């Protein structure tokens, strides 16, 4: 997926794709939060009838503009040079606080690397809000294309898969799937190069998820509500075939 480059762009208007359904408040805020400048026909229709979401987009766009202006503003070097040099003890205190913060952050990562993995998985899914909105079934060829680069095969009918992409994640291409279940859509990432020793449950960015060990690597399953994440995780552990080699 291409990096987001919002600065200097006009809002992008996308026509409603065949099969695209009207968005609700949760979906509208997910789209706006991922890219305040993006716009679709379905989103605009929702905003015309929802003052709360329209206000949320105005606030988000204003905040985005403030951040962009702050990043573009050059530092006041003259004032910096004229500032009085702080006492030596203050510099030592600042250095000590920075070192302590770095030590704590490193310690948390070393003790719970799965927390970092869970956050990155959630952030990746959040960066592709359109994946939740897909309504058409993916063809067998589309599923095979998403799986090929990761060296996996999947024993599941294409009728259940609404979204299938091969995404760049932590230095490797991984399959990113959205499955239709009786309790709503569930997102699955097949992480061949990420290993966990046991089931890890998490809640990030309004999503509930689990990361479970697999024959090779791990499998992440996420839902935006009460999805069947544990049932899907067990099914994926059973139905995913990891091919030989190291893609």
C-alpha positions as CSV (number, residue, x, y, z in Angstrom):
1,X,0.0,0.0,0.0
2,X,1.2,3.4,-0.9
3,X,2.1,5.8,2.0
4,X,-0.4,8.5,2.8
5,X,0.6,11.9,1.4
6,X,-2.1,14.3,2.3
7,X,-0.1,17.5,2.4
8,X,-1.0,19.8,-0.5
9,X,-3.7,17.5,-1.9
10,X,-7.3,18.5,-2.5
11,X,-9.9,16.2,-1.0
12,X,-10.2,13.1,-3.2
13,X,-13.7,12.3,-4.4
14,X,-14.4,8.7,-5.4
15,X,-17.5,7.7,-7.2
16,X,-19.5,5.0,-5.5
17,X,-18.3,1.6,-6.7
18,X,-20.8,-1.1,-7.9
19,X,-22.2,-2.7,-4.8
20,X,-20.9,0.0,-2.4
21,X,-23.4,0.5,0.4
22,X,-24.3,3.5,2.5
23,X,-22.0,4.0,5.4
24,X,-23.0,4.3,9.1
25,X,-21.5,6.6,11.7
26,X,-18.8,4.1,12.7
27,X,-17.7,3.6,9.1
28,X,-17.8,7.3,8.4
29,X,-15.5,8.2,11.3
30,X,-13.2,5.3,10.4
31,X,-12.8,6.7,6.9
32,X,-12.3,10.3,8.2
33,X,-9.9,9.3,10.9
34,X,-7.7,7.4,8.4
35,X,-7.6,10.4,5.9
36,X,-9.5,13.6,6.7
37,X,-9.2,14.6,3.0
38,X,-10.8,11.6,1.5
39,X,-14.4,11.6,0.2
40,X,-16.6,9.1,-1.4
41,X,-20.2,9.3,-2.7
42,X,-21.4,7.2,0.1
43,X,-19.6,9.2,2.7
44,X,-20.9,12.5,1.4
45,X,-24.4,11.2,1.4
46,X,-24.0,10.2,5.1
47,X,-22.5,13.6,6.1
48,X,-25.4,15.5,4.5
49,X,-27.7,13.8,6.9
50,X,-25.5,13.5,10.0
51,X,-24.5,16.8,11.6
52,X,-22.3,15.0,14.2
53,X,-20.2,13.2,11.6
54,X,-20.0,16.4,9.5
55,X,-18.7,18.3,12.6
56,X,-16.2,15.5,13.3
57,X,-14.8,15.8,9.8
58,X,-14.5,19.6,10.1
59,X,-12.7,19.2,13.4
60,X,-10.4,16.5,12.0
61,X,-9.5,18.5,8.9
62,X,-8.8,21.6,11.1
63,X,-6.5,19.6,13.3
64,X,-4.8,18.0,10.3
65,X,-4.2,21.5,8.8
66,X,-2.8,22.8,12.2
67,X,-0.4,19.9,12.3
68,X,0.7,20.4,8.7
69,X,1.3,24.2,9.3
70,X,3.3,23.4,12.5
71,X,5.5,21.0,10.6
72,X,6.1,23.5,7.7
73,X,6.9,26.4,10.0
74,X,10.7,27.0,10.2
75,X,12.2,27.2,13.7
76,X,13.1,30.7,15.1
77,X,16.9,30.3,15.1
78,X,17.6,33.8,16.2
79,X,15.5,33.4,19.3
80,X,17.2,30.1,20.0
81,X,20.6,31.6,19.8
82,X,19.7,34.5,22.0
83,X,18.2,32.2,24.7
84,X,20.1,32.0,28.0
85,X,22.0,28.7,28.3
86,X,20.3,26.5,30.9
87,X,22.3,25.6,34.0
88,X,24.4,22.4,33.7
89,X,22.3,20.6,36.3
90,X,19.2,21.1,34.2
91,X,20.9,19.6,31.1
92,X,21.9,16.6,33.2
93,X,18.4,16.2,34.5
94,X,17.0,16.4,31.0
95,X,19.5,13.8,29.7
96,X,18.7,11.5,32.6
97,X,14.9,11.7,32.0
98,X,15.4,11.0,28.3
99,X,17.6,8.0,29.1
100,X,15.0,6.7,31.7
101,X,12.2,7.0,29.2
102,X,14.2,5.1,26.6
103,X,15.0,2.4,29.1
104,X,11.3,2.0,30.1
105,X,10.2,1.9,26.5
106,X,12.8,-0.7,25.6
107,X,11.9,-2.7,28.7
108,X,8.2,-2.8,27.8
109,X,9.1,-3.9,24.2
110,X,11.4,-6.6,25.4
111,X,8.9,-7.9,28.0
112,X,5.9,-7.8,25.8
113,X,6.8,-7.8,22.1
114,X,3.4,-9.2,21.3
115,X,1.9,-5.9,22.5
116,X,3.9,-4.1,19.8
117,X,2.8,-6.6,17.2
118,X,-0.8,-6.2,18.2
119,X,-0.6,-2.4,17.9
120,X,1.0,-2.6,14.5
121,X,-1.6,-5.1,13.2
122,X,-4.4,-2.8,14.4
123,X,-2.7,0.2,12.9
124,X,-2.4,-1.6,9.5
125,X,-6.0,-2.6,9.5
126,X,-7.1,0.9,10.5
127,X,-5.0,2.3,7.6
128,X,-7.3,0.4,5.1
129,X,-10.8,1.4,6.2
130,X,-12.2,0.5,2.8
131,X,-11.5,-3.2,3.6
132,X,-14.4,-3.2,6.0
133,X,-16.8,-1.7,3.4
134,X,-16.3,-4.3,0.7
135,X,-19.6,-6.0,-0.2
136,X,-18.7,-8.1,-3.3
137,X,-17.2,-11.6,-3.1
138,X,-13.6,-11.9,-4.1
139,X,-12.9,-14.2,-7.1
140,X,-10.8,-17.3,-6.7
141,X,-8.1,-15.6,-8.8
142,X,-8.1,-12.5,-6.5
143,X,-7.7,-14.8,-3.4
144,X,-4.8,-16.7,-5.1
145,X,-3.1,-13.5,-5.9
146,X,-3.3,-12.3,-2.3
147,X,-1.9,-15.6,-1.0
148,X,0.8,-16.4,-3.5
149,X,3.4,-13.9,-2.3
150,X,3.2,-15.3,1.3
151,X,3.5,-18.9,0.4
152,X,0.2,-20.0,1.8
153,X,-2.9,-21.8,0.5
154,X,-6.4,-21.6,2.1
155,X,-9.0,-24.3,2.2
156,X,-12.0,-21.9,2.4
157,X,-14.7,-21.1,-0.2
158,X,-14.4,-17.7,-1.9
159,X,-18.1,-16.9,-1.1
160,X,-17.1,-16.0,2.4
161,X,-14.2,-13.6,1.5
162,X,-15.1,-10.0,0.8
163,X,-11.6,-8.5,0.6
164,X,-8.3,-10.0,-0.3
165,X,-5.0,-8.1,-0.7
166,X,-1.3,-8.7,-0.4
167,X,0.0,-6.0,2.0
168,X,3.5,-4.9,3.0
169,X,3.9,-5.5,6.7
170,X,7.1,-5.6,8.7
171,X,9.3,-6.2,5.7
172,X,7.1,-8.9,4.1
173,X,4.0,-9.3,2.0
174,X,1.2,-10.8,4.0
175,X,-2.4,-11.8,3.0
176,X,-5.0,-9.3,4.4
177,X,-8.5,-10.9,4.2
178,X,-12.0,-9.9,5.3
179,X,-14.4,-12.7,5.9
180,X,-18.2,-12.6,6.3
181,X,-19.5,-14.3,9.4
182,X,-22.9,-14.7,11.0
183,X,-21.9,-11.9,13.5
184,X,-20.3,-9.5,11.0
185,X,-17.0,-9.0,9.2
186,X,-13.8,-10.3,10.5
187,X,-10.3,-9.3,9.3
188,X,-7.5,-11.9,9.1
189,X,-3.8,-11.3,8.6
190,X,-1.6,-14.4,7.9
191,X,1.8,-13.5,9.5
192,X,4.3,-16.1,8.3
193,X,7.3,-14.3,9.7
194,X,5.8,-13.3,13.1
195,X,6.0,-15.9,15.9
196,X,4.0,-15.9,19.2
197,X,4.2,-18.6,21.9
198,X,0.6,-18.5,22.9
199,X,-2.8,-16.9,22.2
200,X,-2.6,-13.1,22.7
201,X,-5.9,-11.1,23.0
202,X,-5.9,-7.3,22.5
203,X,-8.2,-4.3,22.1
204,X,-6.8,-1.5,19.9
205,X,-8.4,1.4,18.0
206,X,-11.9,0.2,18.7
207,X,-11.2,-3.3,17.4
208,X,-11.0,-6.6,19.4
209,X,-8.5,-9.1,18.2
210,X,-6.4,-12.2,18.9
211,X,-3.0,-13.3,17.6
212,X,-2.5,-17.1,17.7
213,X,0.4,-19.4,16.9
214,X,0.4,-21.2,13.6
215,X,2.4,-24.0,12.0
216,X,4.6,-21.3,10.5
217,X,4.3,-17.9,12.0
218,X,1.1,-16.6,13.5
219,X,-2.5,-15.6,12.5
220,X,-4.1,-12.3,13.6
221,X,-7.9,-12.0,13.7
222,X,-9.8,-8.7,14.3
223,X,-13.4,-7.6,14.5
224,X,-15.0,-4.2,15.2
225,X,-17.7,-5.7,17.5
226,X,-18.6,-9.1,18.8
227,X,-17.2,-11.0,15.9
228,X,-16.4,-14.7,16.1
229,X,-12.7,-14.1,16.4
230,X,-11.8,-17.2,18.3
231,X,-13.8,-19.5,16.1
232,X,-12.2,-17.9,13.0
233,X,-8.8,-18.2,14.5
234,X,-9.2,-21.9,15.2
235,X,-10.6,-22.4,11.7
236,X,-7.6,-20.6,10.2
237,X,-5.2,-22.7,12.2
238,X,-6.9,-25.7,10.6
239,X,-7.5,-24.5,7.1
240,X,-4.3,-22.5,6.3
241,X,-1.6,-24.6,4.5
242,X,1.9,-23.1,4.8
243,X,3.9,-24.0,1.7
244,X,7.6,-24.9,1.9
245,X,10.2,-22.2,1.4
246,X,10.7,-18.7,2.8
247,X,8.9,-16.1,0.7
